[in-house]
Amino acid sequence: RVLAVIQAYAVHYACQKVQFVCRHKSKVDLNTTTLVTDSSETEEHSTANTERVLKHVYGSQLQFTSFDCKQQEESSSSSECTYSCHGMISTTPPKKTTLILFCNDRLVECPPLKKLVNEVIKVPCICYISISLPPTQVDVNVHPTKKHVTMLHHDTVLNGIQTALQELVQNQPQSFASASVQVVKNPYNNKTKKRKAESQQSVSGNDEHGSRPKPSSTTTKTVAPNAFVRTTRSAPAGAIEPFLVRTSTTSVDNQGNKKTHVASCPLSDLSIPGAFAKHCTCPLVNASSNRMVRPKRIIPTKCTYSSIQSLREKLWKHSSKYAHVKNMLREAVWVGHVPQSQQCLIQVGVELWMWNWRDLSQQLFYQLALLQFGGLRAATLKERIDVTKIMAFAMKLEEGNDDDNADIIKDSDANSIFSNKSTNWELATQATTCLMERAEMLDEYFSIRLVKDEDDVYLEALPILLNGYEPSPAGLAVFLLRMATEVNWNDEKPCFRGICRELGHYYSVVEQGKSVQHTLFPAISCLLSPTPRVEASMRKLTVLSNLYKAFDR
């Protein structure tokens, strides 16, 4: 590698009469002291120096010809395309193509330019190109090692070089006569086929005798930095928290288990400057792990109702149609919340997505209620809730009178607020009657338990749609009111679908916090089936390869 770099610089600086010598122990690998002379200052002599060095490096049998192209703008604006290019190319084909590219006297690489040379010349060649252009029109921050560059007027420069090479090929057709010769593969060369057949026979022979084939000696394939996924779902505190500065007295082992340091250990207090660089001097004690809890798979309950079967079949049909969305859900990794919104950032492989967790949770709880139809467990409330009063409160609060709302909250007796002739109270009474008439069905199929005590109706139990998750009481009044007004109680299929949908609306009402990250997101990732609405709730932001270029700047 060192010799190749020195050879490239020897070719480039030969026109400036700079001599190079490279020795390895007693062997001389490169010596241009006798090739580069300064007896003349003409341009032809400088080109001759470059040609002699090229022959010395790549073979004396090669012949070279030079080409030039440039563009000069009259205005002095830094945004105008201004460049000059000088190069030499071999007219006799070597074994392989080699491109020596210098941009402002620095050895660089440009894959599009190498591809252009191959397309124009069409045979292996040695091509040396030196480009000079204003530094403000060159961007070197496209690769960590700074070996790749891109130019502001990339297309203009490449078009100029392409035109110069095409003119060179047209003006000297005898020099590039071999360019029209196509390489024909020997159809009788079956070495590759024989090797494959022998390898297959050896593998099959090992399988017949019950022995395992020997592992190949090839090394593992390295992953490019811009394609390397740096997140893991087994991270104890989520996806991004392990990379932040820690001030706790715990650490994580290779298996993802959280361990605690004793007080005498230097790592017991990571807030001390330099503590993170010290070594642990204590035996670690296993503590409880805080990794993401994978919810159990939901097994659909047995149901003979054609309406429920039809809704489930539609759900499963969408699941097979949107298989790519399903794979995205299963491979998702939590990144973080988007403040003051119902959005969250999710990483899927090398892609960064923004998900609407509220819409996704609505779809999740709708599907859970549908799949567990008739088999939902009931969670008994600590205190019974008066259905009529709570719905009347909700309607009164929606009127927008803040003074009245404050009085309602302070007053504990709803009957003193709503008279028998009050519109809100009458509507709440009618809604309660509607729910009470279907109380038996709601309790049997959805575990929504309503009981009547004298003239009042109370809510005693709600269904458990997801283990470890409790719905917020803030949306209970609206849920009961929508159950009475938004559900079509006349037809069976719309009725069941409407109840499941209202359960999804209510259970998705949650404050943005740990419950979204540690409870809802694992359930969405593992249990949610893809639908068109699920796909519409996801928006792709960027790809890691694009961020890699931006962060490298």
C-alpha positions as CSV (number, residue, x, y, z in Angstrom):
1,R,0.0,0.0,0.0
2,V,2.8,2.4,0.8
3,L,4.6,1.6,-2.4
4,A,1.4,2.2,-4.5
5,V,1.0,5.6,-2.9
6,I,4.6,6.6,-3.5
7,Q,4.4,5.4,-7.1
8,A,1.3,7.5,-7.7
9,Y,3.0,10.6,-6.3
10,A,6.1,9.9,-8.4
11,V,3.9,10.0,-11.5
12,H,2.1,13.1,-10.5
13,Y,5.2,15.2,-9.5
14,A,7.4,14.0,-12.4
15,C,6.2,17.1,-14.4
16,Q,7.5,19.2,-11.5
17,K,10.9,17.4,-11.7
18,V,10.5,15.9,-8.2
19,Q,12.5,12.6,-7.8
20,F,11.4,9.7,-5.6
21,V,13.4,6.7,-4.2
22,C,11.7,3.8,-2.3
23,R,13.8,1.1,-0.7
24,H,12.8,-1.9,1.3
25,K,15.9,-3.2,3.2
26,S,18.5,-3.7,0.4
27,K,16.0,-3.9,-2.4
28,V,15.1,-0.7,-4.4
29,D,11.4,-0.8,-5.4
30,L,11.3,2.7,-7.0
31,N,13.9,5.1,-8.3
32,T,13.1,8.0,-10.6
33,T,16.4,9.9,-10.1
34,T,17.6,9.0,-13.6
35,L,14.1,9.3,-15.2
36,V,13.1,12.8,-14.1
37,T,15.5,15.5,-15.5
38,D,15.4,19.3,-15.4
39,S,17.4,20.0,-18.5
40,S,14.5,21.8,-20.2
41,E,11.5,23.8,-19.0
42,T,9.2,23.0,-22.0
43,E,5.8,21.3,-21.5
44,E,6.8,18.5,-23.8
45,H,9.8,17.7,-21.6
46,S,7.5,17.6,-18.5
47,T,5.1,15.2,-20.3
48,A,8.1,13.1,-21.2
49,N,9.1,12.9,-17.6
50,T,5.6,11.7,-16.6
51,E,5.6,9.1,-19.4
52,R,9.0,7.7,-18.4
53,V,7.9,7.3,-14.8
54,L,4.6,5.6,-15.9
55,K,6.6,3.1,-18.0
56,H,9.1,2.5,-15.0
57,V,6.2,1.8,-12.7
58,Y,3.7,-0.2,-14.9
59,G,5.9,-1.6,-17.6
60,S,8.3,-0.4,-20.3
61,Q,6.2,-2.1,-23.1
62,L,3.3,0.3,-22.5
63,Q,2.8,3.3,-24.7
64,F,1.0,6.5,-23.5
65,T,-0.6,9.5,-25.0
66,S,-1.7,12.7,-23.3
67,F,-5.0,14.7,-23.2
68,D,-6.1,18.0,-21.8
69,C,-9.4,19.8,-21.1
70,K,-10.4,22.9,-19.2
71,Q,-13.1,25.5,-18.7
72,Q,-12.5,29.1,-17.7
73,E,-15.3,31.5,-16.7
74,E,-15.0,35.2,-17.4
75,S,-16.6,36.2,-14.0
76,S,-14.7,35.7,-10.8
77,S,-17.6,34.3,-8.9
78,S,-16.7,31.3,-6.7
79,S,-19.9,29.5,-7.8
80,E,-18.9,29.4,-11.5
81,C,-17.4,26.2,-12.8
82,T,-13.7,26.7,-13.4
83,Y,-11.3,23.8,-13.8
84,S,-8.3,22.5,-15.7
85,C,-7.4,18.8,-16.4
86,H,-4.3,17.1,-17.6
87,G,-3.9,13.4,-18.1
88,M,-2.2,10.5,-19.8
89,I,-3.6,7.1,-20.9
90,S,-2.0,4.0,-22.1
91,T,-2.7,3.0,-25.8
92,T,-1.7,-0.6,-25.2
93,P,-3.9,-2.5,-22.8
94,P,-2.3,-3.9,-19.6
95,K,-3.7,-6.7,-17.5
96,K,-6.2,-4.5,-15.5
97,T,-7.4,-0.9,-15.4
98,T,-5.7,1.4,-13.0
99,L,-6.8,5.0,-12.4
100,I,-4.4,7.5,-10.8
101,L,-6.5,10.5,-9.9
102,F,-5.2,13.7,-8.3
103,C,-7.4,16.6,-7.3
104,N,-5.6,19.7,-6.3
105,D,-2.3,17.8,-5.9
106,R,-3.9,15.2,-3.6
107,L,-4.4,11.5,-4.3
108,V,-8.1,10.7,-4.2
109,E,-10.7,8.3,-5.6
110,C,-13.8,9.0,-7.7
111,P,-15.8,5.8,-8.6
112,P,-18.0,7.7,-11.2
113,L,-14.9,8.9,-13.0
114,K,-13.4,5.4,-13.1
115,K,-16.6,4.0,-14.5
116,L,-16.6,6.7,-17.1
117,V,-13.0,5.8,-18.2
118,N,-14.1,2.1,-18.5
119,E,-17.1,3.0,-20.6
120,V,-15.2,5.2,-23.1
121,I,-12.0,3.1,-23.5
122,K,-13.7,-0.3,-23.1
123,V,-10.4,-2.2,-22.5
124,P,-8.0,-2.2,-19.5
125,C,-5.8,0.8,-19.4
126,I,-3.5,2.9,-17.2
127,C,-5.0,6.3,-16.8
128,Y,-3.5,9.2,-15.0
129,I,-5.6,12.3,-14.4
130,S,-4.8,15.6,-12.6
131,I,-7.7,18.0,-11.9
132,S,-7.2,21.5,-10.6
133,L,-10.2,23.6,-9.5
134,P,-11.0,26.1,-6.7
135,P,-11.0,24.5,-3.2
136,T,-14.5,25.9,-2.6
137,Q,-15.8,23.6,-5.3
138,V,-14.4,20.4,-3.8
139,D,-16.0,18.4,-1.0
140,V,-13.8,15.9,0.8
141,N,-16.2,15.0,3.6
142,V,-17.9,12.1,1.9
143,H,-15.8,9.3,3.4
144,P,-14.2,8.9,6.9
145,T,-10.7,8.4,5.4
146,K,-11.2,11.4,3.0
147,K,-10.1,9.3,0.1
148,H,-13.3,10.0,-1.9
149,V,-14.2,13.4,-3.2
150,T,-17.1,15.0,-4.9
151,M,-17.2,18.3,-6.9
152,L,-19.7,21.1,-6.9
153,H,-19.9,20.9,-10.7
154,H,-19.5,17.2,-10.9
155,D,-21.4,16.6,-14.2
156,T,-19.6,19.4,-16.0
157,V,-16.1,18.1,-15.1
158,L,-17.0,14.5,-16.0
159,N,-18.5,15.6,-19.3
160,G,-15.3,17.6,-20.2
161,I,-13.1,14.5,-19.5
162,Q,-15.4,12.3,-21.4
163,T,-15.3,14.5,-24.4
164,A,-11.5,14.7,-24.3
165,L,-11.2,10.9,-24.1
166,Q,-13.7,10.4,-26.9
167,E,-11.8,12.8,-29.2
168,L,-8.6,10.9,-28.3
169,V,-10.1,7.6,-29.3
170,Q,-11.5,9.1,-32.6
171,N,-8.3,10.9,-33.6
172,Q,-6.0,7.9,-32.9
173,P,-8.0,4.8,-33.9
174,Q,-4.9,2.8,-34.6
175,S,-3.7,3.4,-31.0
176,F,-6.9,2.1,-29.5
177,A,-7.5,-0.7,-32.1
178,S,-7.8,-3.2,-29.4
179,A,-10.8,-1.3,-27.9
180,S,-13.1,-2.9,-30.5
181,V,-12.0,-6.4,-29.6
182,Q,-14.4,-8.1,-27.2
183,V,-13.2,-10.7,-24.7
184,V,-14.9,-14.0,-25.4
185,K,-15.1,-16.6,-22.7
186,N,-14.0,-20.1,-23.4
187,P,-17.1,-22.3,-23.4
188,Y,-14.9,-25.4,-22.8
189,N,-13.4,-24.0,-19.6
190,N,-15.3,-25.9,-17.0
191,K,-13.0,-25.5,-14.0
192,T,-15.5,-23.5,-12.1
193,K,-18.3,-26.0,-12.8
194,K,-16.0,-28.8,-11.7
195,R,-15.1,-27.1,-8.5
196,K,-18.8,-26.5,-7.7
197,A,-19.7,-30.1,-8.5
198,E,-16.8,-31.4,-6.4
199,S,-17.9,-29.2,-3.4
200,Q,-21.5,-30.4,-3.7
201,Q,-20.4,-34.0,-3.9
202,S,-18.1,-33.6,-0.8
203,V,-21.0,-32.0,1.1
204,S,-23.5,-34.7,0.1
205,G,-20.9,-37.4,0.9
206,N,-20.5,-36.0,4.4
207,D,-24.2,-35.8,4.9
208,E,-24.6,-39.5,3.9
209,H,-22.0,-40.6,6.5
210,G,-23.6,-38.4,9.2
211,S,-20.7,-36.1,9.6
212,R,-20.8,-32.4,9.3
213,P,-18.9,-30.6,6.5
214,K,-15.8,-28.7,7.4
215,P,-16.3,-25.0,7.9
216,S,-14.9,-22.9,5.1
217,S,-11.7,-21.0,5.6
218,T,-13.1,-17.8,4.2
219,T,-13.2,-14.9,6.6
220,T,-16.5,-13.3,7.7
221,K,-17.8,-10.6,5.5
222,T,-17.2,-7.1,7.0
223,V,-20.1,-4.7,7.2
224,A,-19.7,-1.2,5.8
225,P,-19.9,1.5,8.5
226,N,-22.9,3.2,6.9
227,A,-24.8,-0.1,6.9
228,F,-23.9,-1.2,10.4
229,V,-26.9,-1.4,12.7
230,R,-25.8,-0.1,16.2
231,T,-29.1,-0.8,18.1
232,T,-30.2,-3.9,19.8
233,R,-33.6,-4.9,21.2
234,S,-31.9,-6.5,24.3
235,A,-30.7,-3.2,25.6
236,P,-31.8,-3.0,29.2
237,A,-33.0,0.6,29.2
238,G,-34.2,0.9,25.6
239,A,-32.2,1.7,22.4
240,I,-30.6,5.0,23.1
241,E,-30.2,5.3,26.8
242,P,-27.1,3.0,27.1
243,F,-25.1,5.5,24.9
244,L,-25.8,8.4,27.2
245,V,-23.7,9.5,30.2
246,R,-24.6,7.3,33.2
247,T,-24.6,8.4,36.8
248,S,-26.0,5.3,38.4
249,T,-24.1,2.6,40.3
250,T,-25.1,-0.2,37.9
251,S,-23.6,-1.7,34.8
252,V,-24.6,-4.3,32.2
253,D,-22.9,-7.5,31.4
254,N,-22.6,-9.2,28.0
255,Q,-25.9,-11.1,28.5
256,G,-27.8,-7.9,29.2
257,N,-28.2,-8.4,32.9
258,K,-28.0,-5.4,35.2
259,K,-25.4,-5.7,37.9
260,T,-24.7,-3.5,40.9
261,H,-21.3,-2.3,42.2
262,V,-20.4,-2.2,45.9
263,A,-19.6,1.1,47.6
264,S,-15.8,0.6,47.5
265,C,-15.7,0.0,43.7
266,P,-14.4,3.0,41.6
267,L,-17.4,2.5,39.3
268,S,-19.9,2.9,42.1
269,D,-20.2,6.7,41.4
270,L,-19.9,7.4,37.7
271,S,-20.5,11.1,38.3
272,I,-16.9,11.6,39.4
273,P,-14.8,12.8,36.4
274,G,-12.7,10.0,34.9
275,A,-14.6,7.2,36.8
276,F,-15.8,5.6,33.6
277,A,-12.2,4.9,32.5
278,K,-11.4,2.9,35.7
279,H,-11.7,-0.9,36.2
280,C,-14.1,-2.6,38.4
281,T,-12.6,-4.0,41.6
282,C,-15.6,-5.7,43.2
283,P,-17.6,-8.9,42.5
284,L,-20.8,-7.9,40.7
285,V,-24.1,-8.9,42.1
286,N,-27.0,-9.7,39.8
287,A,-29.9,-7.3,39.9
288,S,-33.2,-7.4,38.2
289,S,-33.1,-7.0,34.5
290,N,-35.0,-4.1,32.8
291,R,-35.0,-5.4,29.2
292,M,-38.0,-5.1,27.0
293,V,-40.7,-7.5,28.0
294,R,-42.1,-9.4,25.1
295,P,-45.9,-9.8,25.5
296,K,-47.4,-13.2,25.0
297,R,-49.0,-14.2,21.7
298,I,-52.7,-13.7,21.6
299,I,-54.6,-16.9,20.6
300,P,-58.0,-16.0,19.0
301,T,-61.0,-17.4,20.9
302,K,-63.3,-19.8,19.3
303,C,-66.4,-18.1,17.9
304,T,-69.1,-19.4,15.5
305,Y,-70.6,-16.0,14.7
306,S,-70.2,-15.2,11.0
307,S,-69.8,-11.5,11.8
308,I,-66.8,-12.1,14.0
309,Q,-65.3,-14.6,11.6
310,S,-65.7,-12.1,8.7
311,L,-63.9,-9.3,10.7
312,R,-61.1,-11.7,11.6
313,E,-60.7,-13.0,8.0
314,K,-60.4,-9.4,6.8
315,L,-57.7,-8.7,9.4
316,W,-55.7,-11.8,8.4
317,K,-56.1,-11.0,4.7
318,H,-54.5,-7.6,5.3
319,S,-51.7,-9.3,7.3
320,S,-50.6,-11.4,4.3
321,K,-51.0,-8.5,1.9
322,Y,-48.8,-6.1,4.0
323,A,-46.0,-8.6,4.9
324,H,-43.4,-5.8,4.5
325,V,-45.1,-3.8,7.2
326,K,-45.3,-6.8,9.5
327,N,-41.5,-7.4,9.1
328,M,-41.0,-3.7,9.9
329,L,-43.1,-4.0,13.1
330,R,-41.2,-7.1,14.3
331,E,-37.7,-5.5,13.7
332,A,-38.5,-2.1,15.2
333,V,-36.3,-0.6,17.9
334,W,-37.4,2.3,20.1
335,V,-35.4,5.5,19.8
336,G,-37.5,8.1,21.7
337,H,-40.5,10.4,22.0
338,V,-41.3,13.4,19.9
339,P,-42.1,16.1,22.5
340,Q,-45.6,17.6,22.6
341,S,-47.0,15.2,19.9
342,Q,-48.3,11.7,19.5
343,Q,-45.3,10.7,17.5
344,C,-42.2,8.6,18.3
345,L,-38.9,7.8,16.6
346,I,-38.3,4.2,15.6
347,Q,-35.3,2.6,13.9
348,V,-35.8,-0.3,11.6
349,G,-32.4,-1.7,10.4
350,V,-30.6,1.3,8.8
351,E,-33.8,3.4,8.5
352,L,-35.3,6.0,10.8
353,W,-39.1,6.2,11.0
354,M,-41.7,8.3,12.7
355,W,-44.7,6.4,14.0
356,N,-48.0,7.8,15.3
357,W,-48.2,5.7,18.5
358,R,-51.7,6.9,19.2
359,D,-53.1,5.5,15.9
360,L,-51.1,2.3,16.2
361,S,-52.3,1.7,19.7
362,Q,-55.9,2.2,18.6
363,Q,-55.5,-0.4,16.0
364,L,-53.8,-2.7,18.5
365,F,-56.6,-2.6,21.1
366,Y,-59.2,-2.9,18.4
367,Q,-57.5,-6.1,17.2
368,L,-57.1,-7.4,20.8
369,A,-60.8,-6.9,21.5
370,L,-61.7,-8.6,18.2
371,L,-59.4,-11.6,18.7
372,Q,-60.4,-12.2,22.3
373,F,-64.2,-11.8,21.6
374,G,-66.1,-13.7,24.3
375,G,-63.0,-14.6,26.3
376,L,-61.9,-11.3,27.8
377,R,-61.0,-11.2,31.5
378,A,-62.7,-8.6,33.6
379,A,-60.9,-6.2,36.0
380,T,-63.1,-5.1,38.8
381,L,-63.0,-1.4,39.6
382,K,-62.1,-0.3,43.2
383,E,-65.1,2.0,43.3
384,R,-68.3,1.8,41.3
385,I,-68.9,4.6,38.9
386,D,-72.3,6.2,38.3
387,V,-72.7,6.1,34.6
388,T,-75.3,8.8,34.3
389,K,-73.4,11.3,36.4
390,I,-70.1,10.8,34.7
391,M,-71.6,11.2,31.2
392,A,-73.5,14.3,32.3
393,F,-70.2,15.8,33.6
394,A,-68.6,15.1,30.2
395,M,-71.3,16.9,28.3
396,K,-71.3,19.8,30.7
397,L,-67.5,20.2,30.4
398,E,-67.7,20.2,26.6
399,E,-69.9,23.3,26.7
400,G,-66.8,25.4,27.2
401,N,-68.0,27.4,30.3
402,D,-65.0,27.5,32.6
403,D,-66.9,29.0,35.6
404,D,-69.5,26.3,35.4
405,N,-66.9,23.6,35.0
406,A,-65.1,24.8,38.1
407,D,-68.4,24.6,40.1
408,I,-69.1,21.1,38.8
409,I,-65.7,19.8,39.9
410,K,-66.1,21.3,43.4
411,D,-69.6,20.1,43.9
412,S,-69.9,16.4,44.8
413,D,-73.7,16.1,44.3
414,A,-74.5,16.0,40.6
415,N,-78.3,16.0,41.2
416,S,-78.0,19.5,42.6
417,I,-76.4,20.7,39.3
418,F,-78.5,18.9,36.7
419,S,-82.2,19.3,37.2
420,N,-84.7,16.8,35.7
421,K,-85.4,19.3,32.9
422,S,-81.7,19.8,32.1
423,T,-80.8,18.8,28.5
424,N,-77.5,17.3,29.5
425,W,-79.0,15.2,32.2
426,E,-81.8,14.0,29.9
427,L,-79.2,13.0,27.3
428,A,-77.1,11.2,29.8
429,T,-80.1,9.4,31.1
430,Q,-81.1,8.2,27.6
431,A,-77.5,7.1,27.0
432,T,-77.4,5.1,30.2
433,T,-80.7,3.4,29.3
434,C,-79.3,2.5,25.9
435,L,-76.3,0.8,27.6
436,M,-78.3,-0.8,30.3
437,E,-80.5,-2.5,27.7
438,R,-77.4,-4.2,26.3
439,A,-75.7,-4.8,29.6
440,E,-76.0,-8.6,29.4
441,M,-74.4,-8.7,25.9
442,L,-71.6,-6.3,26.9
443,D,-70.7,-8.4,30.0
444,E,-70.8,-11.7,28.1
445,Y,-68.7,-10.7,25.1
446,F,-66.6,-7.7,26.2
447,S,-66.5,-8.0,30.1
448,I,-68.0,-4.5,30.4
449,R,-70.1,-5.0,33.6
450,L,-73.0,-2.6,34.2
451,V,-75.3,-3.2,37.2
452,K,-78.5,-1.4,38.3
453,D,-78.9,-0.3,41.9
454,E,-82.4,1.1,42.5
455,D,-82.7,3.9,39.9
456,D,-78.9,4.3,39.3
457,V,-76.7,2.4,36.8
458,Y,-73.1,1.7,37.9
459,L,-70.0,0.5,36.0
460,E,-68.2,-2.2,38.0
461,A,-65.7,-3.8,35.6
462,L,-63.8,-3.2,32.4
463,P,-62.0,-5.8,30.1
464,I,-58.2,-6.6,30.3
465,L,-57.1,-6.2,26.7
466,L,-53.3,-6.3,27.5
467,N,-51.6,-7.7,30.5
468,G,-50.0,-5.0,32.7
469,Y,-51.8,-2.1,31.0
470,E,-54.5,0.0,32.6
471,P,-56.5,2.5,30.6
472,S,-56.6,6.1,31.7
473,P,-59.7,7.2,33.7
474,A,-59.6,10.5,31.9
475,G,-61.3,9.1,28.8
476,L,-63.9,6.9,30.6
477,A,-66.8,9.4,30.4
478,V,-66.3,10.0,26.6
479,F,-66.0,6.2,26.1
480,L,-69.3,5.5,27.7
481,L,-71.0,8.4,25.8
482,R,-69.6,7.2,22.5
483,M,-70.6,3.7,23.2
484,A,-74.2,4.8,23.5
485,T,-74.2,7.2,20.5
486,E,-71.6,6.0,18.0
487,V,-72.3,2.2,17.9
488,N,-74.9,0.8,15.5
489,W,-76.9,-1.4,17.8
490,N,-79.3,-2.6,15.1
491,D,-77.0,-4.8,13.0
492,E,-74.8,-7.5,14.5
493,K,-71.5,-7.0,12.5
494,P,-71.5,-3.1,12.7
495,C,-72.4,-3.4,16.4
496,F,-69.4,-5.7,17.3
497,R,-67.1,-3.7,15.1
498,G,-68.2,-0.4,16.7
499,I,-67.7,-1.7,20.2
500,C,-64.2,-3.0,19.4
501,R,-63.4,0.3,17.8
502,E,-64.6,2.3,20.8
503,L,-62.5,0.1,23.1
504,G,-59.5,0.9,20.9
505,H,-60.2,4.6,21.2
506,Y,-60.5,4.6,24.9
507,Y,-57.6,2.3,25.7
508,S,-55.2,4.3,23.5
509,V,-55.8,7.4,25.7
510,V,-52.5,7.5,27.7
511,E,-50.1,10.1,28.9
512,Q,-46.8,10.3,27.1
513,G,-44.3,8.5,29.3
514,K,-42.9,5.2,30.2
515,S,-46.1,3.3,29.5
516,V,-45.8,4.1,25.8
517,Q,-42.2,3.0,25.6
518,H,-42.2,0.0,27.9
519,T,-45.8,-1.3,27.5
520,L,-47.5,-0.1,24.4
521,F,-44.4,-0.2,22.0
522,P,-43.5,-3.8,22.8
523,A,-47.1,-4.8,22.3
524,I,-47.3,-2.9,19.0
525,S,-44.1,-4.4,17.8
526,C,-45.0,-8.0,18.7
527,L,-48.8,-8.3,18.5
528,L,-50.1,-5.7,15.9
529,S,-51.2,-7.0,12.5
530,P,-50.5,-4.7,9.6
531,T,-53.5,-2.9,7.9
532,P,-53.7,0.0,5.5
533,R,-54.3,2.4,8.5
534,V,-51.2,0.9,10.2
535,E,-49.1,1.6,7.2
536,A,-50.5,5.2,7.0
537,S,-49.4,5.8,10.5
538,M,-45.7,5.3,9.6
539,R,-43.5,7.8,7.9
540,K,-39.9,7.2,6.8
541,L,-37.5,10.1,7.7
542,T,-34.1,9.0,6.5
543,V,-31.6,6.3,6.0
544,L,-28.5,5.7,8.1
545,S,-26.2,6.0,5.1
546,N,-27.4,9.6,4.5
547,L,-26.9,10.5,8.2
548,Y,-23.5,8.9,8.1
549,K,-22.4,11.5,5.5
550,A,-23.9,14.3,7.4
551,F,-22.4,13.4,10.8
552,D,-19.0,12.9,9.2
553,R,-18.9,16.6,8.3
